[in-house]
Amino acid sequence: MTASRLLQNFKGGRALIVTTNRAAVEALETTLAKLGVVSEFPEIRDGRAELDLAQLDPERDILFVDGDLDDVLGLESGPAGRLPAVPVIGLVGVEAPSRLKSLVHLGATSFLRKPVHGAAVYMALFLGVNQFQLRGGLRARIDDMERRRHGRRFVIKAIVRLMSQAGIDDDAAYDLLRRESMRSRLSLEDYCEEYLRRGANEPTRLAQGDTPERRANRD
């Protein structure tokens, strides 16, 4: 599965259907087979599914969870709880707000009513998988922005150090650090952190021999 485009073909996928009511999802298993998706039913003991969420493959696995089962995955409830790292599609029987909220907190991005009708399966699968991919892409961008925000302090410190050691202004220091980060194929934040860690010798040497001011003087 990939977040760069909408997935329309689910052949080769694996559906893990967590329910105690096999009769209500018979059409789900049949329709998934027609779509090239194999179905497995994890055993449920003492109200918990025997399923290792850490071993699930987000490139293949899709988790169907019966909303009528309480805490069947054994995850911490609430919006801050840990979510499965695979698409989750909720199986809805009782449409009580508390049941629906529990499925949302599990990360469900699509729903199927029980008993499942085959005609509804593809749409639920399409929405569930692609919304999961889009959400993952958004989360990755937010994490990258947060990492860059955290790294800005290294950029500021690196600019100040380079200005002091090389005798250049802030614009020249920033330009040099940016060019060196591109040459090193690192983000500016990561390069500045590495620059500070190793003692800033190389950029200082480069600045002393090749700054915008010195190039202007040579011209």
N, C-alpha and C positions, 0 to 999 in steps of 0.2 A: 504494500500500500504506500502511496505517496501523497504528500500534502500539496504538491505543485499542480495537480490537476484533479478533476472530479473522477472518482473511480466508478465505473459502470459495470465492470465484469468482475464477479466475485469467485470465479472458478479457482479451486485450490485452497479456498478458505476452510476454516474449521469453526463450527458453531458449538459452543459449550452452553448447553441449555440447563439452567438450574431451576428445577421444578419438581414437585411431587405429584403433579397431575399430568401424566403423559397423554391421557386422552384429549386434554384441552389443547395440546400442541402437536397433535398428530399431523395436521395439515402443514405446520411449520416445518417439520422434519422432511415431509414429502416434497414440499416446494423448494426447500434448500438443496435437496439432492438434485433436483432438476436444474438448479443454478450452479451446480458443481461444488457445492459446499457440503462437507461431511458433518454429521451431527454426533455429538457425544453428550451423555447425561451423567455428570458427576454424581456420585453417591452422596446422599445426605444422611448424616448420622447425628443424633442429638440436636437436630435443628441447624446443623452447620454443613455446608457443602465441603466435601473432601477435594479441595482444589487449591493448588499452590499458585497464587496470583503472580508471584515473582517469576514463575516459569512460563507465563503466557507470552506469546509472540505477537506484538502489535502489527507485524507485517502479514499475519495469517489469521489470528484468532479473533472471534467475535463472541461476546458474552451476552447471553439472554438470561435475565433474572426475573423470576416470578415475584411480583410485588406483594403477593399475599403471604409471603414467607417473611418472618421477622428476623432481621439481622442474619440472614442465611450465609453471608460471606464473612461475617465476623470482623467487619471493618468499623473503625471509629465513625460514629454518626456525626452529622452536621456538615456545614459547608467547608470547614477547615480540615475535614477528615481526609485520609489518604485514598486516592481514587485508583481503580484498576488501570493499568497501562494499556488497555485495549478498548475498542468500542463496546459500549454497553447499551443494550436495547431492553427496555422494560416490558414485561408481560403483565398486562393490567386486567385484573378481574374486578375487585372492589375499587370503585373510583373515588374512594375517600381521599380528601386532601392530604392526610397524614401518609397514606400509602404512596401517593404520587410524589410527595416531598421526599420520602425515603429513597425513591428511585432516582430522583434528581440529584440527591446528595451522593448517590453511588456513581454519578457521572453519566446517567442515561441521556442520550441525545436523540432517541426515538422510542416509540411505544407501539405495542401491538395489543389489541384487545383479545381476551380469552372468551370463548374458544377461538383460536386463531383460524382465519380464513385465508386460503392460499393466495387470493388476489391481492391481499394487503401486504404480503411478505416482502416483495421486491422494493416497494416504496419505503417501507420501514428500514430495510437493509441499506438502501441507497442513502437515506437521510442520516441514519445512525452512524454509518461508517464515514461518510464525507464530513459531517459536522464534527466528528471526533478528530479527523485530520485537520480541519480548519482551526479547531480550538487548539490543537497541539502546535500548529504553526504560529498562532497568536501568542501562545505561552512562550514559545521559543524567542519570539521577537521582544516580548516584555522582559524576559530574563536577560537578553543581550543588552537591552537598554539599561537595565539595572546594573549590569556588570560594567558597562561603559560609564555610567554615572559614578559608580564607586571608584573607577579608575581615573576619573578626572583629577583627583588629588595628586596622583603620580605625574600627570601632565604638568600641573602647575609647579610642583617641586622640581621637575626636570628642567622646565623653562628657567626658573630662578637660578638653578645651579649652573646651567649652561651660560646664562647671561653673565654670571659672576666669574666663571672660569675662562670664558672665551672673550669677554669684553664686547659682547654684541647686545643689540636691543631685543625686546621681547618678540617682535615680529620675525626677526632673523632666527632667533632661537627656535621658535615654533616651526618655521619653514624647514629648518635643518632637521629637527626631530621628525617632522612629518615625512620628509624625503627618505630619511634613514629607516623609518618604520616600513615604508613602501618597499624599499630595497630589501629589507629583511623579511618581507611578507608577513608582517605582524600588524595588528591594530595599533593605533597610536598609543592607546592606553597600555597595552601589553608591552610595547617597546619601551615606553617611558619607565615602567616598573622594572624591566630588565636593565635598562640604562642606569637607574639609580642603584640597583642591587650590585652591579659589577663595578661601580666606581666611576662611570661616565668618562672613561679614558678615550675611547674611539671617537665619539661625537665631538669632544673638545678638540682633538687633534684635527679633525676635519674642519671644524669651525675656524681654527687658526689659519688653515690654509685655503679655505674656500667659503667665504661668506658673501652675501649680496653686496655688502659695503666694499669689500676688497675687490670683488669683480668689477664694481662700478669705478673704483679708483684705477684699476688696470686699464679699463676702457677709456 
